[in-house]
């Protein structure tokens, strides 16, 4: 079976569907209930206020959870970047040391070559004389 990607919206849509069904069912129940217009309007107003307050509270809770999740993700990313930065710094020091060692060997080789050339020139001048 293939893996199925779940983006986390399934449960949200299910909850939203239940909420919408509850809302529609309540409104229909209020509309067909044998109440006077004044009572019905008062019930609808109360239901609307309650629904609004619940929606605001749910929004605040969701915002808080989202904010906390974002903070955790930021901290995890920051920690990972710090680890990579440290590892890169360590590697850079190693490369710098290797380049320094190679430069020292090259300087010694060039100096040895210059000395050998000078000796060779001095030997050639001595043989000519």
SULTA-V863285 format. One record per residue. RES is the residue in three letters. SS is DSSP state (a for helix, b for strand, c for the rest). PHI is phi as a letter, one per 40 degrees, with the letter a starting at -180 (* if undefined). Layout:
BEGIN
<<RES:SS:PHI> <RES:SS:PHI>>
END
This chain:
BEGIN
<<UNK:c:*> <UNK:c:c> <UNK:c:c> <UNK:c:b> <UNK:c:c> <UNK:c:b> <UNK:c:c> <UNK:c:g> <UNK:a:c> <UNK:a:d> <UNK:a:c> <UNK:a:c> <UNK:a:c> <UNK:a:c> <UNK:a:c> <UNK:a:c> <UNK:a:c> <UNK:a:c> <UNK:a:c> <UNK:a:c> <UNK:a:c> <UNK:a:c> <UNK:a:c> <UNK:a:c> <UNK:a:c> <UNK:a:c> <UNK:a:c> <UNK:a:c> <UNK:a:c> <UNK:a:c> <UNK:a:c> <UNK:a:c> <UNK:c:c> <UNK:c:c> <UNK:c:b> <UNK:c:c> <UNK:a:d> <UNK:a:c> <UNK:a:c> <UNK:a:c> <UNK:a:c> <UNK:a:c> <UNK:a:c> <UNK:a:c> <UNK:a:c> <UNK:a:c> <UNK:a:c> <UNK:a:c> <UNK:a:c> <UNK:a:c> <UNK:a:c> <UNK:a:c> <UNK:a:c> <UNK:a:c> <UNK:a:c> <UNK:a:c> <UNK:a:c> <UNK:a:c> <UNK:a:c> <UNK:a:c> <UNK:a:c> <UNK:a:c> <UNK:a:c> <UNK:a:c> <UNK:a:c> <UNK:a:c> <UNK:a:c> <UNK:a:c> <UNK:a:c> <UNK:a:c> <UNK:a:c> <UNK:a:c> <UNK:a:c> <UNK:a:c> <UNK:a:c> <UNK:a:c> <UNK:a:c> <UNK:a:c> <UNK:a:c> <UNK:a:c> <UNK:a:c> <UNK:a:c> <UNK:a:c> <UNK:a:c> <UNK:a:c> <UNK:a:c> <UNK:a:c> <UNK:a:c> <UNK:a:c> <UNK:a:c> <UNK:a:c> <UNK:a:c> <UNK:a:c> <UNK:a:c> <UNK:a:c> <UNK:a:d> <UNK:a:c> <UNK:a:c> <UNK:a:c> <UNK:a:c> <UNK:a:c> <UNK:a:c> <UNK:a:c> <UNK:a:c> <UNK:a:c> <UNK:a:c> <UNK:a:c> <UNK:a:c> <UNK:a:c> <UNK:a:c> <UNK:a:c> <UNK:a:c> <UNK:a:c> <UNK:a:c> <UNK:a:c> <UNK:a:c> <UNK:a:c> <UNK:a:c> <UNK:a:c> <UNK:a:c> <UNK:a:c> <UNK:a:c> <UNK:a:c> <UNK:a:c> <UNK:a:c> <UNK:a:c> <UNK:a:c> <UNK:a:c> <UNK:c:c>>
END
